[in-house]
Amino acid sequence: MDVAVIAIDLHRGHLDPAVATLPLEPRAAAAVVGRAAEFFEECRSRGIPIIHLVTRYRGQEEILSNPAWLRRSKDPNSTRQNMARHNLEGMPGIEIMPELWRAGDVRVDTKKRYDCFVGTDLDFVLKGRGIREVWMTGVNTNSCVLATSIQASVRDYDVSVVSDCVDSMDGREFHENALQIMGRAFTEVHTSRELLAAFDQRRETVKS
């Protein structure tokens, strides 16, 4: 099957409370890591590749050249006030959460903007493997997952967002609103169980 999982920014910079610069709430972070770990193992057992996208910057100038991020870095009330310190090269935040990485996974770590296709070779990785269907996981639902899902859709990939394997540092309202926006016009939105069941059914159909 020509399916891959896209794992967006499931790194310590969002998900490890000890080092995170743009953290999810700790319980939410633990929950999404736990659900994603289980889902990834199920996918690996079916031969579905996991492609991790990781944000990594050489220096603050690569971050603050974005006007919106510059403004938010100066706003003490912004959830993104730490943008200028987020996932700089050499920081522990750029490490994928250990529970989610396995030998054989693919790491793409040149991501610098919300859209995972910008400045990375993600499209080449997918096309080189004959991938036409992508299952989106990761954080944040209302920024990187949203931007990447829309971009994948306009590139004619068949996109599904895995609703129980995404979350947002901006809270439940923004998470749910982003799922509604994507599901209305750009993607399918399904739980991990629904996607795996549909995959297994398709595989059985092909065999018969």
C-alpha positions in Angstrom: 0.0 0.0 0.0 1.3 3.5 -0.9 0.7 5.0 2.6 3.0 6.8 5.0 2.6 8.4 8.4 3.9 12.0 8.7 4.9 12.7 12.3 5.2 16.4 12.8 7.4 17.9 15.5 7.0 15.1 18.0 10.2 16.2 19.6 11.3 17.2 23.1 10.9 20.9 22.2 7.2 20.5 22.5 6.6 17.3 24.5 9.3 17.0 27.2 8.4 19.3 30.1 12.0 19.3 31.3 13.3 21.0 28.2 10.4 22.2 26.0 10.6 25.7 24.8 7.1 25.7 23.3 5.4 23.1 25.5 2.1 21.3 25.4 0.4 21.1 28.7 2.2 18.1 30.4 -0.8 15.8 30.6 -1.7 16.5 26.9 1.9 15.9 25.9 2.0 12.6 27.7 -1.3 11.5 26.2 -0.4 12.3 22.6 3.0 10.6 22.9 1.3 7.5 24.4 -1.3 7.3 21.6 1.2 8.0 18.9 3.6 5.4 20.2 0.9 2.7 20.0 -0.2 3.8 16.6 3.3 3.9 15.1 4.0 0.4 16.3 0.8 -0.8 14.7 1.8 1.0 11.4 5.3 -0.5 11.5 3.9 -4.0 11.9 2.0 -3.4 8.7 5.0 -2.0 6.8 3.7 1.6 6.8 6.7 3.9 7.1 6.9 6.6 9.8 8.4 9.9 8.5 9.4 12.3 11.3 9.6 16.0 10.5 11.7 17.9 13.1 12.1 21.7 13.4 15.8 22.8 13.7 17.3 26.3 13.3 20.9 27.3 12.9 20.3 30.5 14.7 17.6 33.0 15.8 17.8 34.9 12.5 16.2 31.9 10.8 13.3 32.2 13.2 12.8 35.9 13.6 12.9 36.7 9.8 9.2 35.7 10.0 7.3 38.9 10.9 4.5 37.1 12.7 7.0 35.1 14.8 9.0 38.2 15.6 5.9 39.9 16.9 4.9 36.9 19.0 8.3 36.6 20.5 7.9 40.1 21.9 4.4 39.5 23.2 4.5 38.3 26.9 0.9 37.0 26.5 1.6 34.8 23.4 1.9 31.1 23.7 4.8 31.5 21.2 6.8 34.1 23.2 9.7 31.6 23.3 10.0 31.4 19.5 13.5 32.9 19.5 14.8 30.0 21.7 12.9 27.2 20.1 14.8 24.2 18.7 18.1 25.9 18.0 20.8 23.5 16.7 22.4 21.7 19.6 19.5 22.1 22.0 17.8 19.0 23.4 14.5 20.0 22.0 15.4 18.8 18.5 15.5 15.2 19.7 12.5 13.1 18.7 10.7 11.7 21.7 12.5 8.4 22.4 9.2 6.5 22.7 8.4 7.4 19.1 11.6 6.7 17.2 12.6 3.3 15.9 15.4 2.1 13.6 14.0 2.2 10.1 12.0 5.4 10.6 12.9 8.4 8.4 14.0 11.7 9.9 13.7 15.0 8.0 15.1 17.7 10.2 15.4 20.8 8.0 11.9 22.0 8.8 11.9 25.8 9.6 8.3 26.8 9.0 4.8 25.5 9.8 4.5 23.9 6.3 6.7 20.8 6.4 7.2 21.0 2.6 9.0 24.3 2.8 12.8 24.0 2.9 12.7 20.2 3.2 12.9 17.2 0.9 9.7 15.7 2.2 8.1 15.6 -1.3 11.1 13.7 -2.7 11.0 11.3 0.3 7.3 10.6 -0.4 7.5 10.3 -4.2 10.6 8.2 -4.0 8.7 5.6 -2.1 5.6 5.9 -4.3 3.5 7.4 -1.5 0.2 8.9 -2.5 -1.6 8.7 0.8 -0.4 10.4 4.0 -1.7 10.1 7.6 -0.9 13.3 9.6 0.1 13.1 13.3 1.9 15.5 15.6 1.7 19.1 16.9 0.4 21.6 16.7 -3.0 20.8 15.2 -3.7 24.5 14.4 -0.3 25.4 12.9 2.1 22.8 11.5 -0.4 20.0 11.1 -2.9 22.4 9.5 -0.4 24.1 7.1 1.2 20.8 6.1 -2.1 19.0 5.5 -3.4 21.8 3.3 -0.1 21.8 1.3 -0.2 18.1 0.9 -3.8 18.3 -0.3 -3.0 21.0 -2.9 -0.1 18.7 -4.1 -2.8 16.0 -4.7 -1.8 13.7 -1.8 -4.7 11.8 -0.2 -4.6 13.2 3.3 -6.0 12.0 6.6 -5.5 13.6 9.9 -5.2 11.1 12.8 -7.5 12.8 15.3 -6.2 11.1 18.4 -2.6 11.5 17.5 -2.5 15.3 17.1 -2.8 18.1 19.7 -2.1 21.8 20.3 -0.2 23.9 22.8 -3.0 26.5 22.2 -5.6 24.3 23.8 -8.7 22.2 23.0 -10.6 25.0 21.2 -7.9 25.6 18.6 -7.2 21.9 18.2 -10.9 21.1 17.5 -11.4 24.1 15.2 -8.3 23.1 13.1 -9.7 19.6 12.7 -13.0 21.1 11.5 -11.3 23.3 9.0 -9.2 20.5 7.6 -12.0 18.0 7.5 -14.4 20.4 5.8 -12.2 21.2 2.7 -8.8 19.5 2.6 -8.6 16.2 4.4 -10.3 13.2 6.0 -10.3 13.2 9.8 -10.3 9.7 11.4 -9.1 8.0 14.6 -6.1 5.8 14.5 -8.3 2.7 14.9 -10.5 3.7 12.0 -7.5 4.2 9.7 -5.9 0.9 10.6 -9.2 -1.0 10.2 -9.7 0.6 6.7 -6.1 -0.2 5.8 -6.5 -3.9 6.8 -9.7 -4.2 4.9 -8.1 -2.8 1.7 -5.2 -5.1 2.1 -7.5 -8.1 2.4 -9.4 -7.0 -0.7 -6.2 -6.8 -2.7 -5.2 -10.3 -1.6 -8.5 -11.8 -2.6 
